[in-house]
Amino acid sequence: MTDIQYLFPETYQASRERFRNNLSAVQAKWKNAKLFQHTLSYDNDLTIDWIYAEAEGGNEKIFMLTTGEHGVECYVGSAMLQRFVEQYMPKLNPNKTGILLVHAINPWGMKNHRRGNKDNIDLNRTFIWKGGFDSAFNPDYDKIDSFLAPSAKLTNIFLNNILYFLGLGWHVAQMGMSNFRYALLLGQYRNPQGLYYGGKELPEETRVLMDLYRQALSKYDQILHLDMHTGYGPRYQMSLVNSAFEKGNSEEFQKRFNYPLVVAATADEFYAIRGDMVDYIYEMWRSDFSQKRLFSSAFEFGTLGNTLYGLFQSPRVMIHENRAYWHGAKNERIHKKAKLGFEELFHPAAKNWRQKAVADADQAFDGILSAEGYF
């Protein structure tokens, strides 16, 4: 494979500028393509950007690619978006196919290298279909809240690693590993400084995407949507993560897309989520547009791996970063060490990891776009 390091941006600003400059490439195929921005209400320099073009010969189908729902994950997401623009967009038929490309759903998180938005809200716990933000949801989270979000300065990484593994062992012994992971990852709506916090009301970032999805489902007969994520799954094999509402089974999709790893976002195959964005699209479709054809899924690029090591290390890294963010660290060295582990969890610097991630994305783009009739 040729050098792909240029695909991975260094900063939010550089990534956004590159995305905006892609407008001319899109307009070369779709003359009606336009660049749009939603400026966040609290910072004029933070924008959700998207390029949209209608199919020129009728609204038969649309392809949507979204990035950066978890801000820090947009460094990899931006790379995959650029890869799509350069290698796969030229193969689409602008007469039959519209296109919607979204850069940095969570621009604050991307700029500040955090997963949540400025209020620590995990946007992928906010896409709740006709439901409220119930503070009592997921009561088992209370059993692990103080373990996951210690309210004290990060003073010693080595000591806190020991305390983490002792605490993890105790909680797993009390709850069982599956119940612990379920309570951890499902989402919670009461501790604003905790992990996987879903907030108390709909964030503006979520509203913007909800509107875009409704417009797409309203206008087109066939909708294909791919969302970019990093963190979970095997380190050297991207997982295609389907909605729990997708009726087809994972083995069928592996054959259909000629892709080796497809899982459903359920507790059995991946992990369960309340307020998941892809699930929201399916619920909108089931409720209001079920006569249309929809496939929506997420590319999940694993980083630490899905061994016991990876499963145990991911929460540790997130706990240390979150603790240093809210309560500080004893010194700059400790703070940098906590942040470095977090960065490696969501966008690894290793060249071989990046090369395999791009190769996996290529295989998935080819398989999905072909199977769904976009090539």
C-alpha positions, 0 to 999 in steps of 0.5 A, a space after each residue: 500500500 502507498 503511504 497513507 499517513 497524509 490521510 490522518 490530520 494533526 488538528 481539528 482546524 487542518 481537518 476541517 479546512 481539508 474537508 471544505 476544500 473537497 467541495 470542488 471535487 464533489 462539484 466536479 461530479 455534482 454541479 449542485 453540491 453545496 457546503 453547509 455549516 452549523 456554528 455551535 452556539 457557544 463558539 464561533 470557531 466550532 462548526 459541524 460541516 457537511 457537503 450535500 448534493 442532490 441526485 441530478 436525475 431524481 431522488 433514487 438513492 443517497 449515500 451518507 458518511 458521518 464522522 466525529 460523533 465522539 470528537 477524538 475519534 474524528 482524526 481516524 474518521 476524517 482519514 476514512 472520509 478523505 479516503 472515500 472522497 478520493 477512491 470511492 466517490 468517483 465511482 458513484 453515479 451522480 444522476 441516480 445518487 445523492 451524497 451527504 458527507 459530514 465532518 465532525 459531528 462533535 467539533 469541540 471534542 475533536 478540537 480538545 481531544 475528548 470523547 464528549 462535547 463541552 458538557 461531557 455528553 457522549 452524543 451516542 447516548 443522546 439519540 433517543 427515539 421519542 423518549 426522555 433523558 431519564 436520570 434513573 435509567 441504568 440503576 446499576 451504574 450507581 454501583 460503579 460510579 465512584 470507581 469509574 469517576 474518582 473525585 480526586 486529583 490523579 497523583 500516581 499512574 502506577 499506584 492508580 493502575 494497581 487500585 484500578 485492577 483491584 477495584 475492577 476485580 472486586 466489582 466483577 466479582 460482585 456483579 459478574 463481567 457481563 453485568 459490569 460491562 452492561 452497566 458501564 457502556 449502556 449510558 447514564 444520565 445523572 453524573 455529568 462528570 462520569 463516563 458515557 454521560 447522556 446529559 439531561 436534554 437534547 444537545 444542539 449537535 444531536 438536533 443538527 444530525 436528526 434534522 439531516 437524517 429526516 431530510 434524507 429519509 424523506 427525500 430518497 427511496 434508498 438510504 445507505 449510511 456509514 458512521 466512523 468510530 474507533 476504540 472497540 474490537 480487534 486491533 487489526 480488524 475493523 468491525 462493521 457494527 450493525 444496529 440491533 434493529 437490523 433484521 439480517 444476521 451478522 453471518 449473512 452480512 459477512 457473505 453479502 459484503 465480502 467482509 470478515 467481521 460483522 457484529 450487531 450492537 447487542 450485549 451478545 455480539 458487541 455491547 448494548 447502547 441507549 441513545 445510539 445514533 444508528 439505532 435512531 435512524 432505524 427507529 425513524 425509518 420503522 416509524 415513518 419511512 418503512 416503505 423505503 430501503 435502508 442500511 445504516 452501520 458503523 465502522 469500528 476500528 479497534 485499538 487495544 484489541 478484544 482480548 481480556 487485556 483490551 477489555 480491561 485496559 480501555 476503561 482504565 485509560 478512560 478513567 485516568 483521562 477523565 479524572 485528570 480532566 476534571 480534577 487535574 494531575 499532580 504534575 504535567 508529566 502525569 497529565 501527559 501520560 494519562 492523555 497519551 494513553 487516551 490518544 492511543 485508545 482512539 487514534 493510534 499513531 502506529 503506521 502499521 495500524 493505520 495501514 491496516 485500518 485503511 485496508 479494512 475500510 477499503 474492503 468494507 467500502 467496496 463490499 457494501 457499496 457494491 452489494 447495495 447497488 451504488 457501483 
